[in-house]
Amino acid sequence: MIKSGQIWTTAEAADNTSTVITITPAADKRVALHYLLFGYDKTLTTTPGRITITIDGVEVLSVPVTEAGPGPIPLPGMVSDVVGEVVVITLTTGGTLVQGSLTSMHTLEN
């Protein structure tokens, strides 16, 4: 169930292209990430993927993806420390003929 204040964002990429979600809050808000869901359209055979999260250009999470998914990643309490920081979530390409999909749920906090 989607609750008031939740923001769901989905991105999909073409073959052999990373999937990226960029969250740019207002100058007086913080991004609070709560949940990620990722997947590839094919089984990964030779190229493992990776999910990274950066906050204001600093990598705060980097995990390998070795299965096509779908894969959920709950992120309770992942909040940027400073208001106005940009959050970038990247699912790297899973191979030449593989397409990725990435969904995030976040809220904006004071």
N, C-alpha and C positions, 0 to 999 in steps of 0.2 A: 504494500500500500504506500502510495506517495503521500508524504505529509507536507504540510505548509512549511515553506522555507527550504525544502530540499530542491537541489538543482541537479538534474540528470543530463549528462552530455555524452553523446556517442560520436565516435569518429571511425571511419573505415578508410583503408588505403588500397591503392592499386597493387598489382603484383610487384614484388621485390622493392617495396617502399615502406618506410617506417610509418606507423600510425601515431599521430600526435594530438593531444588535447592541451590547449593553453587556457589557463584561467587567470584573467586579469581583474582583480577586485578594484573597487573604488578606493581612493586614497585613505579612507577612514575605516576600511574593513579588512579582516583577516580571512583567509581561506581555511576552512576545516574540511579535510578529506575524510570521508567515512567508508567508502566502498569502491572497489574496482572490479570489473568483470572483463576478461579478455578471451580471445580465441582466434584461431587461424582456420581458414577454410579447408585446409588439407593437413594430413599428418606430417609432422616435421621429420624429415629423414636424415638430412645432412647438416642443416644449419639450425642450431638452437637459437631461440629468440631471447629477448631480455626486456624486462620492464624497468624503467628508471623514472624516478621522480626528482625534480629539482625545484628548489624554492629560492627565488631570486638568484638563479644561476649556480646554486650550490647543490650538488647531488646529495640527497638524503636517503634514498633507497635505490638499490639495484639488485634485482633478482633474476636468475635464469629461468627461461621457459623451455621445457623439454618435451611437452606434450601439446597437441593442438588445442586442447581445452574443450568446452569452456572452463575457465578457471576463475573462481571468485577469490578476491583478496580483501578481507575486512581490514579497515584501517582506523580503529577507534582511537580518538585522541590525537590524530596527526593534524596539528594546527600550526600555521606559520607564526613565528614569534613576533613579527613586526607588521603593522598595518600596511596595506598596499603592495605586498610582495606578490610577484607573479609566480604561479605554480605551473610547471610543464610536466606532463605525463607522456612517456614515449614507450611504445611497444615496437621493438626493432623488427625489421623484416625477418620472416621465417624461411626465406629462400626465394629462388628465381620465379617460381610460379605459385607463390603462396601469398594470400591476402590476409591482413590482420584486421581485427575489430576490437575496439576498446571503448568501454563505458565507465564513466565515473559518476559518483554521487557526492556532492559537497554542499556545504552551507556557507554563508557569509556571516561572520561574527564581528561584533564591535571590539 
